[in-house]
Amino acid sequence: MQQGKKSRGSVLDRLALVRARIDRAARDAGRDPRDVTLVCVSKTFAAQDIMPVIDEGECVFGENRVQEALEKWPPLKASHSGLELHLIGPLQSNKAHEAVSLFDVIETVDRDKIAKTLAGEIQKTARHPRLNVQVNTGAEPQKAGVLPQEADRFIESCRKDYGLEISGLMCIPPVDDQASPHFALLNRIAARNGIAVLSMGMSGDFELAIQLGATHVRVGSAIFGER
Ligand SMILES: *Cc1c(COP(=O)(O)O)cnc(C)c1O
């Protein structure tokens, strides 16, 4: 019990600090803090770790695995109204049905096949998750996402060929790079494609991302602790 209380205390302390840092980064950039949404990345953490964060008023959460989210979130969603769940990890076509059923935002649209499959599932289920295209800004071979030079064509194809509404872009800069050129690149691709949502910035660099226009920051370990 003692242990439980202690970890609950620290998660709320960390959340308060992250909120304060977001607030300050937005103000320093001359932006309204309300224009930056905190996506609490709860991957690997159990429902009992997530609940205090929900009780504290957070309502936007990110998970990177469909299967893990399916095990954790239906009960949480049933007992808390107004939660918004983002898929931030790669999506396989054979999980598209479950993803469309569970997630409110799918941030990792990155190839024709998944765009086509999502379009079919959205029609079938009459659920309309918001969709972000993931851009592999560092062109890393092992990383998901469309290449920057293919982003415009892919976004247009999602819209025209599959009738998908693409409302945002998402990127994960290479771990060893300065993040700012990647955030700036994502911002430029969004601007020329009429896209308003920019999902960029994690525990290590969310302030920089806010400075460069992030509307959504995906923060995990700075809130929940090390995984
Ligand atoms: C895990 C993860 C995050 C959060 O990372 P932290 O460094 O723990 O804040 C953000 N985005 C994606 C895509 C992730 O997989």
The ligand as an SDF file (V2000), in Angstrom:
LIG
                    3D

 15 15  0  0  0  0  0  0  0  0999 V2000
    7.1160    5.7700  -26.6750 C   0  0  0  0  0  0  0  0  0  0  0  0
    6.7490    6.8350  -27.6480 C   0  0  0  0  0  0  0  0  0  0  0  0
    6.6480    8.1790  -27.2510 C   0  0  0  0  0  0  0  0  0  0  0  0
    6.9500    8.6550  -25.8440 C   0  0  0  0  0  0  0  0  0  0  0  0
    8.3090    8.5610  -25.5970 O   0  0  0  0  0  0  0  0  0  0  0  0
    8.9440    9.1530  -24.2260 P   0  0  0  0  0  0  0  0  0  0  0  0
   10.3500    9.3840  -24.5850 O   0  0  0  0  0  0  0  0  0  0  0  0
    8.7260    8.1030  -23.2020 O   0  0  0  0  0  0  0  0  0  0  0  0
    8.2130   10.3990  -23.9190 O   0  0  0  0  0  0  0  0  0  0  0  0
    6.2630    9.1040  -28.1890 C   0  0  0  0  0  0  0  0  0  0  0  0
    5.9930    8.7550  -29.4660 N   0  0  0  0  0  0  0  0  0  0  0  0
    6.0740    7.4710  -29.8870 C   0  0  0  0  0  0  0  0  0  0  0  0
    5.7580    7.1460  -31.3050 C   0  0  0  0  0  0  0  0  0  0  0  0
    6.4630    6.4690  -28.9970 C   0  0  0  0  0  0  0  0  0  0  0  0
    6.5460    5.1970  -29.4380 O   0  0  0  0  0  0  0  0  0  0  0  0
  1  2  1  0
  2  3  1  0
  2 14  2  0
  3  4  1  0
  3 10  2  0
  4  5  1  0
  5  6  1  0
  6  7  2  0
  6  8  1  0
  6  9  1  0
 10 11  1  0
 11 12  2  0
 12 13  1  0
 12 14  1  0
 14 15  1  0
M  END
$$$$
